[in-house]
């Protein structure tokens, strides 16, 4: 949700929840890189058709380690469809109980249940539904949640994905598209070729890259410093094979401290300058701590304070901000 806030004006968390749970105009499911994303409901089926088989195959080694052989996966996914047809939405643990009654035994203390659920999502069976009051996720049938759409040919879907990606993150390289999407490099190359009528070639750090042609005709003069507080795992910082242009090396080590986490970042005109974290206190309060490795000028400091105020508005919290300088 905080990633949506950083790219909007006037949005709040309640509107996002309504779009997810009541209007169902956006959907959460496993897509790019085989990880959870929020996308427009109109896009979810063609994206799943394009990406789902890639990551279903890619997960087979991990599935085997968890005891999910082909027979168990086949029976499990079929059972999930029947279970959710009769009594969704259900949490992970509720699904495990229902599966057990259908002779699909999974150890709830392992990652086997979520991997089976993720596989069912990649096969277009389910998606995430409304969260429970305690914040726990539930799962629903995709067919109950999103209207059916005609699927484009795979080549057309690849081209559309490339156009969308380059429009959002260009200039970028084929390798960047492969990293962001999780597609094999040959598929990423085919996608760029398929979208070539909409793209123009550029040089990016001495390497061939592409940019959306429309971007060349836009007059985008930066009249003021643009500051955003991006959340953990923000798509901007996950969009490229390397993050050198967006994140300096000392800050890369702070934002990627292990465990697969990409921590929240303060970005000024597209370049990360600090890390930040939010600690809530009580029901309506909290503090944002900004860790920076160099001097923060008054313009940037004021912009960060405005962003913290907006995060407070978005989450309906009263937030204080604390600046802490670290040594690289």
Buried (B, 14 or more C-beta within 10 A) or exposed (E): BBBBBBEEEEBBBEBBBEBBBEEBEBBBBBBBBBEBBBBEBEBBBBBBBBBBEBBBEBBBEEBEEBEBEEEBBEBBBBBBBEBBEEEBBBBBEBBBEBBEEBEBEBEEEEBBBBBBBBBBBBBBBBBBBBBEEEEEBBBBBBBBBBEEEEEBEBEEBBBBBBBBBBBBBBBBBBBBBBBBBBBEEEBBBBBBBBBEEBBBEBEBEEEEBBBBEEBEEEEEEEEEEEBBBBBBBBBBBBBBBEBEEBBBEEBBEBBBEEEEEBBBBBBBEEEBBBBBEBEEEEEEEBBBBBBBBEEBEEEBBEBBBEBBBBBBBBBEBBBEBEBEEEEE
